Amino acid sequence: MGVGSKALVELVSRMPETVIWRFARRYIAGLDIQDALNVREELYGLGMLNTMDILGEDVMDTNQIDETFSLYHSLVEKMYASKIPGNISVKLTQLGLKADPDNLESRVRTLAELAGTHNILVRIDMEDATTTSFTLKLYDALRQDLPRIGTVVQAYMKRSKTDVLKLTEKENTNIRICKGIYKESPDIALQKRGEIRDNFMNLLRILLDRNAYPAIATHDPVLVKQSLEEIKRRGLTPDKYEFQMLHGVGFNMRKMLLDGNHPLRIYIPFGSAWRAYSLRRFRENPKLAFYVLKNLISSG
Ligand SMILES: Cc1cc2nc3c(=O)[nH]c(=O)nc-3n(C[C@H](O)[C@H](O)[C@H](O)COP(=O)(O)OP(=O)(O)OC[C@H]3O[C@@H](n4cnc5c(N)ncnc54)[C@H](O)[C@@H]3O)c2cc1C
């Protein structure tokens, strides 16, 4: 991100919540479970699957961790009651990785057991590089007896190929591949767009070669095209893979994928911790920050 863009995002991040919310709401399903269930129902009606995410990360307050845990419980029960299929995505730093690591595994296990009985997959999102080893280790431990669980690898991480080779030594590997969203050092992470794309495709090929289930999470038209070519070349049926996109992003490609009968799952974030998530969206796409400013000036 250039210096100008950085300054712009910084400026927008200091604006009142009401202003940021006007733009953030495109990416956030709402503040509570019912808002998110409504969005999911609408998307399902349009042929899209879903993974539900309660916003929040780096939580240090154990009461808040307990609250999130019980909110996920209610979410799972309501998803089941609604009879619309779906997954949930969780972040380990939201469930106690930093504040209460001793109880983290049992929280994720309990959640995954409940979700599993309702045929809901729990995907453990990947956070910054300090959490990678722990996340993969926990995933590997839980999948021994919990089949409805998955995790994520980031194509910018240099270690990801080794991780994927190791994970796919066992059966029943379910991995979302994404580029990676955190700022990581060049020592451990690829920085060039082309290299990250190449690694993304290599990881996808390894997963497919080794009979794992990939969730192809990108809005990059080049990667979507190359993935579709790979799927076609291998003659894969739609039960062998899925595409994933974020709520509010990638509309043109969604239509193209759905028209081609490719499974597409939308990541639906919601909850009161929407501000940090939205600011990250602005950082990724500084044009949005520009629109916030422009709108503010023209409406004020
Ligand atoms: C379903 C899903 C789950 C993810 N889970 C994780 C995770 O667990 N850990 C992790 O580190 N990262 C995660 N990510 C984020 C991912 O790592 C990338 O940072 C993000 O998807 C942008 O990369 P891209 O492949 O879409 O390509 P880009 O080249 O960055 O984007 C392609 C185009 O899509 C649009 N676009 C992309 N992202 C956004 C956005 N957020 N807002 C507005 N427009 C956008 C832009 O127009 C951009 O030009 C996830 C992404 C998706 C889709």
The ligand as an ORCA input file, in Angstrom:
! r2SCAN-3c Opt
* xyz 0 1
  C     -13.648    -17.159      2.053
  C     -12.349    -16.524      2.441
  C     -11.760    -16.859      3.630
  C     -10.536    -16.305      4.006
  N      -9.915    -16.733      5.146
  C      -8.690    -16.270      5.444
  C      -7.954    -16.795      6.555
  O      -8.406    -17.699      7.273
  N      -6.738    -16.267      6.803
  C      -6.175    -15.292      6.010
  O      -5.046    -14.890      6.259
  N      -6.862    -14.770      4.973
  C      -8.098    -15.225      4.665
  N      -8.755    -14.718      3.584
  C      -8.266    -13.503      2.906
  C      -7.281    -13.828      1.811
  O      -6.097    -14.312      2.373
  C      -6.969    -12.583      0.951
  O      -6.375    -11.612      1.732
  C      -8.173    -11.959      0.270
  O      -9.069    -12.926     -0.187
  C      -7.712    -11.140     -0.953
  O      -7.028    -11.953     -1.857
  P      -7.629    -12.435     -3.261
  O      -7.163    -13.818     -3.507
  O      -9.099    -12.260     -3.266
  O      -6.899    -11.574     -4.344
  P      -6.693    -10.020     -4.523
  O      -5.843     -9.881     -5.721
  O      -6.223     -9.408     -3.244
  O      -8.139     -9.518     -4.831
  C      -8.724     -9.620     -6.098
  C      -9.787     -8.532     -6.219
  O     -10.869     -8.841     -5.342
  C     -11.310     -7.666     -4.667
  N     -11.147     -7.891     -3.249
  C     -10.416     -8.871     -2.693
  N     -10.550     -8.847     -1.362
  C     -11.359     -7.806     -1.088
  C     -11.893     -7.277      0.091
  N     -11.644     -7.835      1.248
  N     -12.689     -6.202      0.023
  C     -12.992     -5.674     -1.166
  N     -12.554     -6.125     -2.332
  C     -11.745     -7.178     -2.296
  C     -10.504     -6.504     -5.152
  O     -11.242     -5.876     -6.165
  C      -9.277     -7.148     -5.757
  O      -8.798     -6.399     -6.806
  C      -9.948    -15.315      3.165
  C     -10.547    -14.986      1.957
  C     -11.710    -15.583      1.570
  C     -12.299    -15.238      0.245
*
